[in-house]
């Protein structure tokens, strides 16, 4: 499959004005539709290295544009605009402005990894999609996705305690994503759980909510994991030149 | 075998032919219009040759020395053939320096002429000093000066190499592929990246023809090891914003017009027929093929034959050719001369 056919004029580049006069000429209305330039005016040579610095993106330089990833892609079958091959090309050539046009669909990768198996060059396109989605978030082009929030809540808890306490994870996830805990499905679930009166389970859950369960002697392991995470994070910050942008580090207020 | 053989042109093909004849004890007269031997690789100051990676002044210089040291080769520099007549085995030659010779056969190794980029004015050569040709970059490298912008001598941070300048361009009557420019450009891109690691090199192509084994050593290696970027785009125009060169065109993979700033633009110039070919054709009474190169009369049954018996041709006089193949053709033409004389000897005996 070739890099997808797309309409040369994107809808967002079309502008009409209800009332506009330029140099005494009335250019209002549909008949005077303006089309914004679609010219690529520069390359960002750092782009490939930045994506390669994020987990999953390391092999992007190996791509030879065969298109196997896009051909095998689950999401592409539904949405032709979802085109890993095309994005890999843009990243490698440094066409950042073109990449950003698709910022709202890149995160849609479902991680089925069909591309991973189809790729003859071990580019690991699924990883590249993940790295690109993270790059977009860290650069501030897209808001932090719900799944990113979930990953963070989950990781923070593991690092802190060595254990997962589901109700805490759920509560923090809803809080971070500013969702109400009173979801209809949640209420239904709790009702059904209560109807069976599982006394032992409810007691354990109640206790776990009050006292966070913790793996014994966890502090040294926790410190080591945290040190590794900080190290990785620092490397990525440097690669993306984010220190320059004075971005605040992600929250570390765990469990 | 009493008469010498005339060889016209002392580039790779002519030097190979002269050497070949000398190795079997046959005399030759090597006529070169320039004052030094070596042809384009020496005259144009090429740097490292494809695919050996040897410096031109060593590789071709070695061939020159071998011929200069050979007593069976009579070298005539600064001379052109002004008159040529007779029959195979018995030709009369007059040179522009006045000397006259009797020869048994002639090998034309008259080569090509580099495309003159001013014939593509839209690509800025001759208008902007930082638009240069592959030949000029070769000279920057071979002279030891390094790749620098001619306008102010600065190191470029971003270089564009435009392929097919004077090749595959019907608009200016040059339909042919010059065959070697893709490989030379990939090699040059790697040399630039090697000398200036912070300089990014973009190659704008319509197709990449790093044919045969060059695919691995130049096409893939330049991308994988040297991060040279290949962009499928036919460039419409090279202009300037006063500071940088602006390359305009369309990236046909992305389907977006591009206007990208560059420090230096390199034209990968093609191989034109030798500008002297019409004169050569009339002096020797031979045919040119439709593009203006010397026509090869028999591709299969005989080696290196022109339309006139007794006159042979080798190297890029017949069309765009690599140095390696020019050398092989020079040897082949020498063999063709020898076998034709054997036939003549056999018939007369």
HADDOCK unambig.tbl for C-alpha pairs under 7 A between the chains (distance, minus, plus):
assign (segid A and resid 3 and name CA) (segid B and resid 253 and name CA) 6.73 0.50 0.50
assign (segid A and resid 38 and name CA) (segid B and resid 256 and name CA) 6.63 0.50 0.50
assign (segid A and resid 38 and name CA) (segid B and resid 257 and name CA) 6.96 0.50 0.50
assign (segid A and resid 39 and name CA) (segid B and resid 256 and name CA) 6.09 0.50 0.50
assign (segid A and resid 39 and name CA) (segid B and resid 257 and name CA) 4.83 0.50 0.50
assign (segid A and resid 39 and name CA) (segid B and resid 258 and name CA) 5.32 0.50 0.50
assign (segid A and resid 39 and name CA) (segid B and resid 259 and name CA) 6.85 0.50 0.50
assign (segid A and resid 40 and name CA) (segid B and resid 256 and name CA) 6.58 0.50 0.50
assign (segid A and resid 40 and name CA) (segid B and resid 257 and name CA) 6.15 0.50 0.50
assign (segid A and resid 40 and name CA) (segid B and resid 258 and name CA) 4.60 0.50 0.50
assign (segid A and resid 40 and name CA) (segid B and resid 259 and name CA) 6.29 0.50 0.50
assign (segid A and resid 41 and name CA) (segid B and resid 258 and name CA) 5.80 0.50 0.50
assign (segid A and resid 41 and name CA) (segid B and resid 259 and name CA) 4.90 0.50 0.50
assign (segid A and resid 41 and name CA) (segid B and resid 260 and name CA) 5.24 0.50 0.50
assign (segid A and resid 42 and name CA) (segid B and resid 260 and name CA) 5.08 0.50 0.50
assign (segid A and resid 42 and name CA) (segid B and resid 261 and name CA) 6.84 0.50 0.50
assign (segid A and resid 62 and name CA) (segid B and resid 224 and name CA) 6.90 0.50 0.50
assign (segid A and resid 93 and name CA) (segid B and resid 229 and name CA) 6.66 0.50 0.50
